[in-house]
Amino acid sequence: ITRDIPNVSENALKNLDDRGIVYVGAEVKDGDILVGKVTPKGVTELTAEERLLHAIFGEKAREVRDTSLRVPHGAGGIVLDVKVFNREEGDDSLSPGVNQLVRVYIVQKRKIHVGDKMCGRHGNKGVISKIVPEEDMPYLPDGRPIDIMLNPLGVPSRMNIGQVLELHLGMAAKYLGIHVASPVFDGANDEDVWSTIEEAGMARDGKTVLYDGRTGEPFDNRISVGVMYML
């Protein structure tokens, strides 16, 4: 592993440190070098010109070929982490015959698409079935559109009532301008949630009227709207 790679421009080496390994935080695209690596050429691999230069000048720079690790085609992103494993430092996880291993982790920021899976804090996972323009989303009486619509059948099927309580408590906390910490199994109880909702001036059931973004007509039933963490 080295930064001294033959026939490679200095611009191609700009993201490598002195060891020849890409640094954390570098923005890379397909074809960029992640780990500079050279492999010695065999005598039979040398061209006639290279053998002549070696015979005259003792040229050694061209006796190696570039076998660097590069970003695969179509990939790219931000280097999140780099881990180096050395057998000399006692890393027993290396395969036989491997003396050094470099792992580069690249993170990508992608737009969400239909078919992607999302989840909350209560095992309330689901798959995105449709993405519509913001103006077509249901909106609150003050005109604010909602971000995500969840199927209510996801509550009785999993019996995770915590997501409903988080929804209501999150909305109340937003109205009051406060942050709420609710540890697992030792957090806010029902009365804490309802009292916070009443303090925020919301309806006790946490529901409100929503309007159809396409027709402007209110929906037949009041709907639970709130703030919930989604990943």
Summary of the structure (lengths in Angstrom):
residues: 231
radius of gyration: 29.1
end to end distance: 38.0
largest distance: 90.7
contacts: 556
relative contact order: 0.11
helix: 23%
strand: 21%
